[in-house]
Amino acid sequence: MIKENPEAVNECPEINVLSELLRLLKLEKIEENIFRGESQDLGFGNVFGGQVLGQALSAATRTVDVTRKAHSIHGYFMRAGDSTKPIVYTVDCIRDGRSFTTRRVVAVQKGRPIFSMSASFQMDEPGFDHQDEIPDVPGPEGIESDTEKFRKIAHMIPAKLRDKMICEKPIEIRVVNPVNPFEPGRMPPVKYAWFKSINLMPDDIAIHRYMLAYASDFNLVTTSLYPHAKTFWSPGMQVASLDHAMWFHRDFRMDEWLLYAMHSPSACRGRGLNIGNIFTTDGKLVATVAQEGLIRNIR
């Protein structure tokens, strides 16, 4: 068993981490349909996939009429991004139809594409309505956040990552059925996590959607490791997102608790497929996510 050491916590800088993330995702317009975003260092050297997802959707949204909302994105991660360098996003305005708008976004760093994404936007309209039911799992109250868990085992985290893992995050995540990151046991390929922003956010629906795209990359790929008693931290593991698709069904707020219900229907040939449904606390299905990730054991 890993022993907890609550005293092994370093001081964290006093910054408004949510405001910093919102600024990061807003992007700077440098030319018509061309935007630049800073990169976020989460301690791993490479850019977090959710950052690229959120920024790409933010860039596409900036070229679309405000009456149209993103309803789906489909992206491929092609190269690892450098967290010390900015990223340039070029938006191709494919089509502006009567009901739907289509955009293609390419993220470029050091002169090479690292990510490409297609996004579709739709005007609000009435229609048939049905959905999956929310799983019967405990609510977020009383569940430790990821940050609280890592603070208890800070002495086990590599020094170069420790400060990033134990400091306050802009999005609080509470996993209902976590595994021990350093001594995982075998579990069914199902994971449930509650999450929300730590403070109130602006009322702009578009901001909540690209923030959800950012958050949707947390926890998903590692669901496929649950049956194999491995985690991101296991020696010899290479874990990375390969692609990411997302469908936005209904409106929501990122500053209210959302449940991420994830399962992995398949893993083979070094890849794990993961599907996630995102619900509000009152059971409304607001988004569905699909992602295949690299889960390569090189030992």
KOLFI-538079 format. One line per field, with one value per residue: residue number from 1; residue in one letter; x, z, y of N, C-alpha, C in turn. Coordinates in nm, 2 decimals. Layout:
# KOLFI-538079
k <- c(NUM ...)
r <- c(A ...)
n_x <- c(X ...)
n_z <- c(Z ...)
n_y <- c(Y ...)
ca_x <- c(X ...)
ca_z <- c(Z ...)
ca_y <- c(Y ...)
c_x <- c(X ...)
c_z <- c(Z ...)
c_y <- c(Y ...)
# end
This chain:
# KOLFI-538079
k <- c(1 2 3 4 5 6 7 8 9 10 11 12 13 14 15 16 17 18 19 20 21 22 23 24 25 26 27 28 29 30 31 32 33 34 35 36 37 38 39 40 41 42 43 44 45 46 47 48 49 50 51 52 53 54 55 56 57 58 59 60 61 62 63 64 65 66 67 68 69 70 71 72 73 74 75 76 77 78 79 80 81 82 83 84 85 86 87 88 89 90 91 92 93 94 95 96 97 98 99 100 101 102 103 104 105 106 107 108 109 110 111 112 113 114 115 116 117 118 119 120 121 122 123 124 125 126 127 128 129 130 131 132 133 134 135 136 137 138 139 140 141 142 143 144 145 146 147 148 149 150 151 152 153 154 155 156 157 158 159 160 161 162 163 164 165 166 167 168 169 170 171 172 173 174 175 176 177 178 179 180 181 182 183 184 185 186 187 188 189 190 191 192 193 194 195 196 197 198 199 200 201 202 203 204 205 206 207 208 209 210 211 212 213 214 215 216 217 218 219 220 221 222 223 224 225 226 227 228 229 230 231 232 233 234 235 236 237 238 239 240 241 242 243 244 245 246 247 248 249 250 251 252 253 254 255 256 257 258 259 260 261 262 263 264 265 266 267 268 269 270 271 272 273 274 275 276 277 278 279 280 281 282 283 284 285 286 287 288 289 290 291 292 293 294 295 296 297 298 299)
r <- c(M I K E N P E A V N E C P E I N V L S E L L R L L K L E K I E E N I F R G E S Q D L G F G N V F G G Q V L G Q A L S A A T R T V D V T R K A H S I H G Y F M R A G D S T K P I V Y T V D C I R D G R S F T T R R V V A V Q K G R P I F S M S A S F Q M D E P G F D H Q D E I P D V P G P E G I E S D T E K F R K I A H M I P A K L R D K M I C E K P I E I R V V N P V N P F E P G R M P P V K Y A W F K S I N L M P D D I A I H R Y M L A Y A S D F N L V T T S L Y P H A K T F W S P G M Q V A S L D H A M W F H R D F R M D E W L L Y A M H S P S A C R G R G L N I G N I F T T D G K L V A T V A Q E G L I R N I R)
n_x <- c(0.08 0.04 0.17 0.02 0.12 0.05 0.20 0.38 0.34 0.38 0.40 0.16 0.13 -0.05 -0.29 -0.55 -0.68 -0.89 -0.96 -0.72 -0.73 -0.96 -0.87 -0.66 -0.80 -0.94 -0.80 -0.59 -0.66 -0.49 -0.50 -0.73 -0.94 -0.74 -0.58 -0.41 -0.28 -0.17 0.03 -0.03 0.13 0.12 0.30 0.40 0.55 0.46 0.18 -0.14 -0.40 -0.67 -0.65 -0.58 -0.81 -1.01 -0.91 -0.91 -1.19 -1.27 -1.15 -1.28 -1.54 -1.52 -1.55 -1.81 -2.16 -2.33 -2.57 -2.56 -2.48 -2.21 -2.24 -2.11 -1.78 -1.49 -1.18 -0.83 -0.53 -0.21 0.07 0.28 0.24 0.44 0.47 0.59 0.57 0.37 0.06 -0.07 -0.38 -0.56 -0.85 -1.07 -1.34 -1.57 -1.84 -2.15 -2.46 -2.82 -2.91 -2.70 -2.35 -2.02 -1.69 -1.33 -1.04 -0.70 -0.43 -0.12 0.22 0.56 0.57 0.45 0.16 -0.02 -0.26 -0.59 -0.92 -1.27 -1.56 -1.91 -2.18 -2.51 -2.83 -3.07 -3.35 -3.67 -3.75 -3.76 -3.72 -3.52 -3.33 -3.04 -3.05 -2.94 -2.66 -2.69 -2.53 -2.32 -2.35 -2.16 -2.10 -1.90 -1.70 -1.36 -1.15 -0.94 -0.71 -0.70 -0.65 -0.40 -0.24 -0.22 -0.05 0.18 0.45 0.51 0.49 0.67 0.93 0.94 0.68 0.52 0.44 0.26 0.06 -0.05 -0.14 -0.41 -0.67 -0.83 -1.06 -1.25 -1.23 -1.39 -1.35 -1.56 -1.52 -1.22 -0.89 -0.59 -0.32 -0.06 -0.05 -0.25 -0.55 -0.72 -1.00 -1.35 -1.40 -1.51 -1.58 -1.66 -1.70 -1.73 -1.74 -1.66 -1.62 -1.42 -1.52 -1.78 -1.87 -1.87 -2.18 -2.20 -2.28 -2.11 -1.86 -1.89 -1.91 -1.66 -1.51 -1.60 -1.52 -1.24 -1.23 -1.32 -1.12 -0.99 -0.94 -1.06 -0.92 -0.78 -0.96 -0.97 -0.76 -0.83 -0.92 -0.67 -0.50 -0.33 -0.20 -0.17 0.06 0.20 0.51 0.67 0.45 0.30 0.08 -0.16 -0.38 -0.54 -0.74 -1.05 -1.39 -1.69 -2.02 -2.25 -2.55 -2.75 -2.81 -2.60 -2.42 -2.08 -2.01 -2.16 -2.22 -2.13 -2.17 -1.95 -1.98 -1.81 -1.70 -1.51 -1.53 -1.36 -1.02 -0.72 -0.43 -0.25 -0.42 -0.69 -1.04 -1.27 -1.58 -1.79 -2.06 -2.21 -2.37 -2.61 -2.68 -2.95 -3.00 -3.00 -2.89 -2.61 -2.39 -2.20 -1.91 -1.64 -1.34 -1.03 -0.73 -0.38 -0.24 0.01 0.23 0.56 0.73)
n_z <- c(0.00 -0.07 0.12 0.26 0.27 0.39 0.45 0.25 0.07 -0.15 -0.16 -0.35 -0.63 -0.60 -0.81 -1.04 -1.16 -1.32 -1.47 -1.61 -1.77 -1.93 -2.06 -2.21 -2.38 -2.53 -2.75 -2.98 -3.25 -3.55 -3.81 -4.09 -4.02 -3.90 -3.61 -3.29 -3.02 -2.68 -2.51 -2.27 -1.98 -1.84 -1.71 -1.84 -2.07 -2.34 -2.52 -2.37 -2.49 -2.47 -2.45 -2.71 -2.85 -2.73 -2.80 -3.08 -3.13 -3.03 -3.21 -3.45 -3.38 -3.37 -3.63 -3.70 -3.73 -3.44 -3.38 -3.43 -3.30 -3.19 -3.28 -3.33 -3.33 -3.49 -3.46 -3.52 -3.37 -3.47 -3.43 -3.14 -2.94 -2.85 -2.53 -2.47 -2.67 -2.88 -3.05 -3.38 -3.54 -3.82 -4.00 -4.22 -4.40 -4.48 -4.55 -4.55 -4.48 -4.49 -4.25 -4.13 -4.05 -4.16 -4.06 -4.10 -3.92 -3.87 -3.66 -3.61 -3.54 -3.51 -3.79 -3.88 -3.91 -3.62 -3.54 -3.67 -3.74 -3.80 -3.77 -3.70 -3.70 -3.59 -3.64 -3.38 -3.36 -3.34 -3.26 -3.26 -2.95 -2.74 -2.50 -2.34 -2.01 -1.71 -1.53 -1.22 -0.98 -0.70 -0.60 -0.64 -0.39 -0.10 -0.23 -0.29 -0.46 -0.76 -0.72 -0.44 -0.38 -0.50 -0.35 -0.11 -0.17 -0.26 -0.23 -0.38 -0.64 -0.94 -0.91 -1.11 -1.19 -0.97 -0.85 -1.04 -1.02 -0.76 -0.72 -0.73 -0.97 -1.27 -1.33 -1.14 -1.06 -0.97 -0.92 -0.92 -0.90 -0.86 -0.94 -0.77 -0.86 -0.87 -0.78 -0.93 -0.94 -1.11 -1.29 -1.40 -1.74 -1.69 -1.60 -1.38 -1.34 -1.18 -1.26 -1.28 -1.34 -1.12 -1.05 -1.11 -1.46 -1.77 -1.93 -2.20 -2.43 -2.61 -2.50 -2.29 -2.43 -2.57 -2.35 -2.24 -2.43 -2.39 -2.13 -2.17 -2.25 -2.02 -1.82 -2.00 -2.20 -2.03 -1.92 -2.07 -1.96 -1.72 -1.70 -1.72 -1.52 -1.52 -1.54 -1.64 -1.51 -1.48 -1.51 -1.83 -1.99 -2.27 -2.33 -2.50 -2.67 -2.98 -3.16 -3.15 -3.10 -3.08 -2.97 -2.92 -2.75 -2.59 -2.41 -2.14 -1.84 -1.76 -1.51 -1.33 -1.17 -1.36 -1.49 -1.60 -1.77 -1.85 -2.07 -2.20 -2.48 -2.63 -2.66 -2.83 -3.02 -2.93 -2.90 -2.74 -2.73 -2.63 -2.49 -2.39 -2.20 -2.11 -1.85 -1.69 -1.34 -1.30 -1.48 -1.75 -2.08 -2.22 -2.39 -2.60 -2.62 -2.81 -2.83 -2.94 -2.81 -2.77 -2.61 -2.53 -2.42 -2.36 -2.23)
n_y <- c(-0.12 0.23 0.48 0.77 1.11 1.38 1.61 1.66 1.87 2.14 2.50 2.68 2.90 3.21 3.26 3.34 3.08 3.00 3.22 3.25 3.02 3.07 3.30 3.18 3.01 3.19 3.32 3.50 3.71 3.72 3.75 3.75 3.49 3.36 3.26 3.29 3.10 3.08 2.83 2.58 2.47 2.17 2.02 1.80 1.84 1.80 1.95 1.96 1.76 1.84 2.12 2.19 2.10 2.27 2.52 2.51 2.48 2.72 2.89 2.82 2.90 3.17 3.25 3.21 3.29 3.43 3.32 3.05 2.74 2.52 2.19 1.95 1.81 1.68 1.55 1.50 1.41 1.48 1.53 1.56 1.85 2.13 2.26 2.49 2.67 2.89 2.83 2.83 2.88 2.80 2.87 2.73 2.83 2.63 2.59 2.78 2.72 2.72 2.61 2.49 2.53 2.48 2.42 2.40 2.34 2.39 2.32 2.47 2.44 2.53 2.54 2.31 2.10 2.00 1.92 1.86 1.95 1.91 2.10 2.15 2.36 2.47 2.62 2.69 2.47 2.31 1.96 1.60 1.43 1.24 1.04 0.88 0.74 0.89 0.75 0.56 0.67 0.78 1.13 1.43 1.53 1.50 1.35 1.31 1.55 1.52 1.67 1.69 1.42 1.38 1.55 1.41 1.21 1.33 1.30 1.08 1.15 1.23 1.48 1.69 1.71 1.74 2.00 2.09 1.90 1.92 2.18 2.42 2.37 2.49 2.35 2.15 1.81 1.51 1.19 0.91 0.64 0.58 0.46 0.35 0.55 0.46 0.20 0.03 -0.18 -0.44 -0.35 -0.32 -0.17 0.09 0.42 0.69 1.04 1.34 1.69 2.04 2.39 2.60 2.84 3.09 3.13 3.33 3.41 3.35 3.10 2.98 2.99 2.81 2.57 2.54 2.52 2.29 2.11 2.13 2.01 1.76 1.59 1.50 1.22 1.03 0.86 0.69 0.52 0.29 0.15 0.05 -0.24 -0.36 -0.32 -0.09 0.24 0.59 0.65 0.42 0.23 0.22 0.27 0.42 0.68 0.84 1.07 0.99 1.06 1.25 1.29 1.47 1.54 1.79 1.81 1.93 2.25 2.37 2.45 2.51 2.58 2.44 2.13 1.85 1.52 1.28 1.00 0.72 0.46 0.18 0.01 -0.15 -0.27 -0.30 -0.39 -0.19 0.03 0.20 0.22 0.47 0.58 0.84 0.98 1.29 1.43 1.66 1.74 1.70 1.50 1.55 1.48 1.62 1.60 1.39 1.19 1.05 0.87 0.75 0.61 0.60 0.33 0.21 -0.04 -0.05 -0.21)
ca_x <- c(0.00 0.12 0.14 -0.01 0.21 -0.01 0.30 0.46 0.27 0.45 0.31 0.11 0.12 -0.18 -0.33 -0.69 -0.65 -1.00 -0.94 -0.61 -0.77 -1.05 -0.79 -0.59 -0.89 -1.01 -0.72 -0.57 -0.68 -0.37 -0.53 -0.87 -0.96 -0.61 -0.57 -0.29 -0.31 -0.06 0.02 -0.04 0.23 0.07 0.41 0.44 0.63 0.37 0.06 -0.25 -0.49 -0.79 -0.62 -0.59 -0.95 -1.08 -0.87 -0.96 -1.33 -1.28 -1.11 -1.39 -1.66 -1.50 -1.58 -1.95 -2.26 -2.35 -2.70 -2.54 -2.40 -2.14 -2.31 -2.02 -1.64 -1.42 -1.04 -0.72 -0.40 -0.11 0.20 0.28 0.26 0.54 0.40 0.66 0.55 0.23 0.00 -0.15 -0.50 -0.61 -0.99 -1.12 -1.48 -1.61 -1.98 -2.25 -2.59 -2.94 -2.93 -2.57 -2.22 -1.91 -1.55 -1.22 -0.94 -0.57 -0.34 0.02 0.33 0.69 0.56 0.39 0.03 -0.02 -0.40 -0.69 -1.06 -1.39 -1.67 -2.03 -2.27 -2.65 -2.93 -3.17 -3.47 -3.74 -3.74 -3.78 -3.63 -3.51 -3.19 -3.01 -3.07 -2.81 -2.63 -2.72 -2.40 -2.32 -2.33 -2.02 -2.08 -1.82 -1.60 -1.24 -1.11 -0.82 -0.61 -0.69 -0.59 -0.26 -0.17 -0.19 0.06 0.27 0.59 0.52 0.49 0.80 0.95 0.91 0.53 0.46 0.38 0.15 -0.05 -0.11 -0.19 -0.55 -0.70 -0.95 -1.17 -1.24 -1.27 -1.41 -1.38 -1.65 -1.45 -1.08 -0.79 -0.47 -0.24 0.07 -0.08 -0.39 -0.60 -0.80 -1.14 -1.42 -1.36 -1.61 -1.54 -1.76 -1.63 -1.80 -1.65 -1.72 -1.53 -1.42 -1.59 -1.87 -1.82 -1.95 -2.30 -2.18 -2.29 -2.00 -1.75 -1.91 -1.89 -1.52 -1.45 -1.63 -1.43 -1.12 -1.24 -1.36 -1.00 -0.95 -0.99 -1.13 -0.84 -0.73 -1.07 -0.94 -0.66 -0.89 -0.91 -0.54 -0.42 -0.23 -0.24 -0.08 0.19 0.27 0.63 0.66 0.33 0.29 -0.06 -0.19 -0.50 -0.51 -0.85 -1.15 -1.51 -1.78 -2.15 -2.32 -2.69 -2.84 -2.73 -2.55 -2.32 -1.96 -1.99 -2.25 -2.17 -2.16 -2.12 -1.89 -1.99 -1.72 -1.67 -1.42 -1.59 -1.25 -0.88 -0.64 -0.32 -0.20 -0.52 -0.81 -1.15 -1.35 -1.70 -1.84 -2.18 -2.20 -2.50 -2.63 -2.72 -3.09 -3.02 -3.01 -2.77 -2.57 -2.29 -2.14 -1.77 -1.57 -1.19 -0.93 -0.61 -0.26 -0.21 0.12 0.32 0.68 0.81)
ca_z <- c(0.00 -0.08 0.24 0.24 0.34 0.37 0.47 0.13 -0.03 -0.17 -0.18 -0.49 -0.65 -0.59 -0.94 -1.07 -1.26 -1.42 -1.56 -1.70 -1.87 -2.02 -2.15 -2.29 -2.48 -2.61 -2.87 -3.04 -3.39 -3.61 -3.95 -4.12 -4.00 -3.84 -3.46 -3.22 -2.88 -2.60 -2.47 -2.12 -1.94 -1.73 -1.65 -1.92 -2.18 -2.45 -2.50 -2.33 -2.60 -2.44 -2.48 -2.86 -2.88 -2.69 -2.88 -3.22 -3.14 -3.01 -3.34 -3.55 -3.33 -3.40 -3.77 -3.72 -3.67 -3.30 -3.37 -3.45 -3.19 -3.23 -3.24 -3.34 -3.38 -3.52 -3.47 -3.52 -3.32 -3.56 -3.37 -3.00 -2.93 -2.75 -2.44 -2.45 -2.79 -2.92 -3.16 -3.48 -3.58 -3.94 -4.01 -4.35 -4.40 -4.58 -4.60 -4.46 -4.53 -4.43 -4.11 -4.08 -4.09 -4.15 -4.06 -4.08 -3.84 -3.86 -3.56 -3.66 -3.45 -3.58 -3.93 -3.91 -3.84 -3.51 -3.51 -3.76 -3.69 -3.86 -3.68 -3.76 -3.62 -3.63 -3.58 -3.30 -3.42 -3.27 -3.32 -3.17 -2.83 -2.64 -2.45 -2.24 -1.87 -1.63 -1.44 -1.08 -0.91 -0.60 -0.64 -0.61 -0.25 -0.02 -0.30 -0.30 -0.59 -0.80 -0.65 -0.30 -0.38 -0.53 -0.23 -0.01 -0.22 -0.33 -0.22 -0.48 -0.77 -0.98 -0.87 -1.21 -1.21 -0.84 -0.83 -1.13 -0.98 -0.63 -0.72 -0.77 -1.11 -1.30 -1.34 -1.03 -1.10 -0.86 -0.98 -0.83 -0.88 -0.90 -0.91 -0.72 -0.98 -0.86 -0.76 -0.97 -0.95 -1.23 -1.27 -1.53 -1.81 -1.67 -1.50 -1.36 -1.28 -1.17 -1.28 -1.31 -1.32 -0.98 -1.02 -1.22 -1.59 -1.84 -1.98 -2.34 -2.45 -2.69 -2.41 -2.21 -2.52 -2.59 -2.22 -2.22 -2.52 -2.32 -2.01 -2.22 -2.27 -1.90 -1.77 -2.10 -2.25 -1.93 -1.89 -2.14 -1.89 -1.60 -1.69 -1.74 -1.40 -1.57 -1.54 -1.71 -1.43 -1.48 -1.59 -1.96 -2.06 -2.35 -2.33 -2.57 -2.75 -3.12 -3.22 -3.06 -3.16 -2.97 -3.01 -2.82 -2.76 -2.52 -2.34 -2.01 -1.78 -1.71 -1.36 -1.25 -1.18 -1.48 -1.47 -1.72 -1.76 -1.96 -2.08 -2.31 -2.54 -2.69 -2.66 -2.90 -3.11 -2.87 -2.89 -2.66 -2.76 -2.51 -2.52 -2.28 -2.20 -2.01 -1.79 -1.58 -1.22 -1.31 -1.57 -1.89 -2.15 -2.29 -2.49 -2.61 -2.67 -2.85 -2.85 -2.94 -2.76 -2.77 -2.48 -2.56 -2.31 -2.42 -2.15)
ca_y <- c(0.00 0.35 0.56 0.91 1.20 1.51 1.72 1.67 1.96 2.26 2.62 2.70 3.05 3.27 3.31 3.31 2.98 2.99 3.34 3.22 2.92 3.14 3.38 3.09 2.96 3.30 3.33 3.63 3.72 3.78 3.78 3.70 3.35 3.30 3.29 3.24 3.08 3.04 2.69 2.56 2.36 2.09 1.95 1.68 1.88 1.81 2.02 1.88 1.75 1.92 2.26 2.21 2.09 2.39 2.64 2.49 2.51 2.86 2.96 2.80 2.97 3.31 3.28 3.17 3.38 3.40 3.25 2.91 2.67 2.40 2.06 1.84 1.83 1.56 1.59 1.41 1.46 1.43 1.54 1.62 1.99 2.18 2.34 2.62 2.75 2.92 2.75 2.91 2.81 2.85 2.83 2.72 2.84 2.54 2.61 2.85 2.69 2.78 2.57 2.44 2.59 2.39 2.48 2.31 2.41 2.32 2.38 2.46 2.47 2.52 2.52 2.18 2.07 1.91 1.88 1.91 1.93 1.96 2.14 2.18 2.45 2.46 2.71 2.62 2.43 2.21 1.83 1.48 1.43 1.13 1.04 0.78 0.79 0.91 0.63 0.57 0.68 0.88 1.26 1.48 1.57 1.41 1.28 1.39 1.59 1.47 1.75 1.65 1.29 1.39 1.62 1.31 1.12 1.42 1.24 0.97 1.21 1.29 1.62 1.79 1.71 1.75 2.13 2.10 1.81 1.95 2.31 2.44 2.36 2.57 2.26 2.05 1.67 1.42 1.06 0.83 0.50 0.60 0.36 0.40 0.57 0.39 0.05 0.00 -0.31 -0.46 -0.30 -0.31 -0.05 0.19 0.53 0.80 1.15 1.47 1.80 2.17 2.50 2.63 2.97 3.12 3.17 3.42 3.35 3.31 2.96 2.93 2.97 2.68 2.46 2.51 2.48 2.14 2.04 2.12 1.92 1.62 1.50 1.45 1.09 0.95 0.76 0.60 0.43 0.17 0.08 -0.01 -0.38 -0.41 -0.28 0.00 0.38 0.68 0.66 0.29 0.22 0.16 0.30 0.54 0.70 0.97 1.08 0.98 1.13 1.30 1.33 1.52 1.59 1.87 1.78 2.03 2.35 2.34 2.54 2.44 2.61 2.36 1.99 1.76 1.38 1.22 0.85 0.67 0.32 0.14 -0.12 -0.23 -0.23 -0.40 -0.34 -0.07 0.14 0.18 0.31 0.51 0.65 0.91 1.06 1.39 1.47 1.75 1.67 1.66 1.39 1.59 1.44 1.74 1.58 1.25 1.20 0.93 0.89 0.64 0.66 0.51 0.27 0.12 -0.09 -0.08 -0.30)
c_x <- c(0.09 0.07 0.12 0.09 0.16 0.09 0.38 0.40 0.35 0.35 0.28 0.10 -0.02 -0.22 -0.48 -0.68 -0.76 -0.99 -0.83 -0.65 -0.87 -0.97 -0.71 -0.68 -0.95 -0.93 -0.70 -0.59 -0.56 -0.39 -0.67 -0.86 -0.83 -0.60 -0.45 -0.33 -0.18 -0.08 0.03 0.05 0.17 0.17 0.46 0.52 0.54 0.25 -0.05 -0.35 -0.62 -0.77 -0.63 -0.73 -1.03 -1.04 -0.92 -1.11 -1.35 -1.25 -1.23 -1.51 -1.64 -1.54 -1.73 -2.05 -2.30 -2.48 -2.68 -2.44 -2.33 -2.22 -2.22 -1.88 -1.58 -1.27 -0.94 -0.59 -0.29 0.04 0.18 0.31 0.36 0.47 0.47 0.64 0.40 0.19 -0.09 -0.26 -0.55 -0.75 -1.03 -1.28 -1.54 -1.75 -2.06 -2.38 -2.70 -2.95 -2.79 -2.45 -2.11 -1.77 -1.45 -1.10 -0.81 -0.48 -0.20 0.11 0.46 0.67 0.49 0.26 0.04 -0.16 -0.49 -0.82 -1.16 -1.49 -1.79 -2.12 -2.41 -2.73 -3.02 -3.29 -3.54 -3.73 -3.77 -3.68 -3.64 -3.36 -3.17 -3.03 -2.94 -2.79 -2.66 -2.59 -2.41 -2.30 -2.19 -1.99 -2.00 -1.71 -1.48 -1.21 -0.98 -0.70 -0.59 -0.62 -0.44 -0.18 -0.14 -0.08 0.16 0.41 0.61 0.53 0.63 0.81 0.91 0.76 0.46 0.38 0.25 0.03 -0.12 -0.17 -0.34 -0.56 -0.82 -1.08 -1.15 -1.30 -1.28 -1.45 -1.45 -1.58 -1.31 -1.00 -0.67 -0.37 -0.11 0.06 -0.22 -0.42 -0.68 -0.95 -1.21 -1.39 -1.47 -1.56 -1.64 -1.68 -1.72 -1.70 -1.73 -1.60 -1.53 -1.49 -1.69 -1.81 -1.91 -2.07 -2.30 -2.18 -2.17 -1.88 -1.76 -1.89 -1.74 -1.45 -1.48 -1.55 -1.29 -1.12 -1.27 -1.24 -0.94 -1.01 -1.03 -1.04 -0.79 -0.84 -1.04 -0.83 -0.71 -0.88 -0.77 -0.44 -0.30 -0.29 -0.14 0.06 0.26 0.40 0.61 0.54 0.34 0.14 -0.08 -0.32 -0.46 -0.62 -0.95 -1.27 -1.61 -1.91 -2.21 -2.47 -2.78 -2.75 -2.70 -2.46 -2.20 -1.94 -2.09 -2.20 -2.22 -2.10 -2.07 -1.89 -1.92 -1.71 -1.59 -1.47 -1.48 -1.12 -0.80 -0.53 -0.27 -0.29 -0.64 -0.92 -1.23 -1.47 -1.75 -1.97 -2.17 -2.34 -2.50 -2.68 -2.87 -3.11 -3.03 -2.88 -2.73 -2.46 -2.25 -2.00 -1.72 -1.42 -1.12 -0.80 -0.50 -0.24 -0.11 0.21 0.45 0.77 0.78)
c_z <- c(0.00 0.05 0.20 0.32 0.31 0.38 0.35 0.03 -0.03 -0.18 -0.33 -0.51 -0.65 -0.72 -0.96 -1.19 -1.36 -1.52 -1.66 -1.81 -1.97 -2.11 -2.25 -2.41 -2.57 -2.75 -2.91 -3.19 -3.46 -3.75 -3.98 -4.11 -3.96 -3.70 -3.40 -3.07 -2.81 -2.56 -2.32 -2.08 -1.82 -1.67 -1.73 -2.04 -2.31 -2.42 -2.47 -2.45 -2.59 -2.47 -2.63 -2.91 -2.85 -2.77 -3.02 -3.23 -3.11 -3.14 -3.44 -3.51 -3.37 -3.54 -3.80 -3.66 -3.53 -3.28 -3.39 -3.35 -3.24 -3.19 -3.26 -3.38 -3.39 -3.55 -3.46 -3.47 -3.40 -3.51 -3.22 -3.01 -2.83 -2.66 -2.41 -2.57 -2.82 -3.03 -3.25 -3.53 -3.71 -3.97 -4.16 -4.35 -4.51 -4.64 -4.50 -4.53 -4.46 -4.28 -4.05 -4.14 -4.07 -4.15 -4.05 -4.02 -3.85 -3.76 -3.61 -3.56 -3.52 -3.72 -3.97 -3.84 -3.73 -3.48 -3.62 -3.71 -3.78 -3.76 -3.75 -3.66 -3.68 -3.57 -3.49 -3.38 -3.34 -3.34 -3.22 -3.06 -2.75 -2.61 -2.36 -2.11 -1.80 -1.54 -1.30 -1.00 -0.80 -0.66 -0.60 -0.47 -0.17 -0.10 -0.31 -0.44 -0.63 -0.73 -0.51 -0.29 -0.40 -0.42 -0.13 -0.04 -0.30 -0.34 -0.32 -0.62 -0.81 -0.96 -0.98 -1.24 -1.08 -0.82 -0.91 -1.08 -0.85 -0.62 -0.77 -0.92 -1.14 -1.31 -1.23 -1.08 -0.98 -0.92 -0.88 -0.80 -0.93 -0.87 -0.85 -0.84 -0.98 -0.84 -0.80 -0.97 -1.07 -1.20 -1.40 -1.60 -1.81 -1.57 -1.50 -1.29 -1.29 -1.19 -1.31 -1.29 -1.17 -0.95 -1.13 -1.35 -1.66 -1.90 -2.13 -2.36 -2.52 -2.60 -2.33 -2.30 -2.55 -2.46 -2.20 -2.31 -2.46 -2.21 -2.06 -2.24 -2.14 -1.87 -1.88 -2.15 -2.15 -1.88 -1.95 -2.06 -1.76 -1.60 -1.69 -1.62 -1.44 -1.55 -1.62 -1.64 -1.43 -1.56 -1.73 -2.04 -2.14 -2.37 -2.40 -2.65 -2.90 -3.20 -3.11 -3.13 -3.05 -3.03 -2.90 -2.85 -2.71 -2.44 -2.20 -1.96 -1.73 -1.56 -1.28 -1.27 -1.30 -1.45 -1.60 -1.70 -1.88 -1.95 -2.20 -2.36 -2.60 -2.67 -2.73 -2.98 -3.06 -2.87 -2.81 -2.70 -2.64 -2.55 -2.39 -2.30 -2.09 -1.98 -1.70 -1.45 -1.22 -1.42 -1.72 -1.96 -2.24 -2.39 -2.48 -2.67 -2.71 -2.88 -2.85 -2.90 -2.77 -2.63 -2.50 -2.44 -2.38 -2.34 -2.18)
c_y <- c(0.12 0.44 0.71 0.99 1.34 1.63 1.75 1.76 2.10 2.38 2.64 2.85 3.09 3.33 3.27 3.21 2.97 3.10 3.31 3.12 2.99 3.23 3.29 3.04 3.06 3.32 3.48 3.62 3.79 3.81 3.72 3.55 3.28 3.35 3.23 3.22 3.04 2.89 2.68 2.44 2.29 2.00 1.83 1.71 1.90 1.89 1.92 1.88 1.83 2.07 2.28 2.20 2.22 2.51 2.63 2.52 2.66 2.94 2.95 2.89 3.12 3.35 3.25 3.27 3.33 3.32 3.10 2.85 2.55 2.28 1.94 1.88 1.69 1.60 1.48 1.48 1.39 1.43 1.59 1.77 2.02 2.28 2.48 2.71 2.78 2.83 2.84 2.82 2.87 2.79 2.84 2.73 2.76 2.57 2.69 2.82 2.76 2.74 2.53 2.52 2.50 2.46 2.37 2.39 2.32 2.40 2.36 2.51 2.44 2.48 2.39 2.16 1.97 1.85 1.93 1.87 1.99 1.99 2.18 2.26 2.45 2.57 2.63 2.59 2.32 2.07 1.72 1.49 1.30 1.12 0.92 0.84 0.80 0.79 0.66 0.56 0.79 1.02 1.31 1.51 1.46 1.33 1.37 1.43 1.52 1.54 1.71 1.51 1.30 1.46 1.52 1.22 1.20 1.36 1.13 1.03 1.26 1.44 1.72 1.80 1.75 1.88 2.14 2.02 1.85 2.09 2.32 2.44 2.44 2.48 2.15 1.92 1.58 1.28 0.97 0.70 0.51 0.47 0.43 0.42 0.50 0.24 0.02 -0.15 -0.32 -0.43 -0.31 -0.18 0.05 0.30 0.64 0.92 1.28 1.58 1.93 2.28 2.54 2.76 2.99 3.16 3.26 3.34 3.31 3.16 2.90 2.90 2.84 2.56 2.44 2.48 2.33 2.06 2.02 2.01 1.78 1.53 1.45 1.31 0.99 0.83 0.65 0.50 0.29 0.09 0.02 -0.16 -0.44 -0.37 -0.19 0.14 0.46 0.67 0.52 0.29 0.16 0.19 0.43 0.56 0.84 0.96 1.07 1.06 1.17 1.34 1.37 1.58 1.67 1.86 1.90 2.13 2.31 2.45 2.46 2.48 2.54 2.21 1.92 1.62 1.33 1.07 0.79 0.52 0.29 0.01 -0.20 -0.17 -0.34 -0.32 -0.20 0.05 0.10 0.28 0.34 0.60 0.72 0.99 1.16 1.44 1.58 1.67 1.63 1.56 1.43 1.55 1.56 1.71 1.43 1.27 1.06 0.96 0.76 0.69 0.55 0.46 0.16 0.09 -0.13 -0.16 -0.45)
# end
